[in-house]
Amino acid sequence: MLVKRGIKPEELPVAEDIKKIERPVAGDEKKIEKDTNKLPKTKE
């Protein structure tokens, strides 16, 4: 199906390694959690 559309998998650009992408995202998530003000707990 890809060949019919003119796409050859061996000619596609190399994607970034998933681990390289996960590290900065995890760091950003931790920073956001730290910088975000916590909501006060409410009693029900």
N, C-alpha and C positions, 0 to 999 in steps of 0.2 A: 504494500500500500504506500509506503514512504517513497519507494523508487518511482511509482507511478506519478507522484507529485514532484519528483525531481529532488527529493531529499535523500542524501546518502549518509547514513549514520557515521561512517568512518570519516566523513568530512565535516562533521559538526564541531564547533569549538568546544574545548574542554571546559566543563563546569567546575566551579570552585568546590573544593572539598567541603562536605557538610560540617566537619569539625571546625574548620576555619571560620565558618559562618556562625556556628552555635556559640563559640566563646564570647565574641563581642556582644551578642544578643543577651546572653546570660548576665554579663557584666552590666549592661544597660538596664536590665530588669531589676537587678539588685540596687542600682543607683536610684532608680525611680522609686522603689519601695522605701528606700532610706529617706529620700527627699520629700516624699508625700506625707502630709500630715495625716495622722491616724484619726479616724472618726471616734468620738467618745462612745463608750459602751452604754447602752440604755438598759434600764431595768424593765422587765415586762410585768 
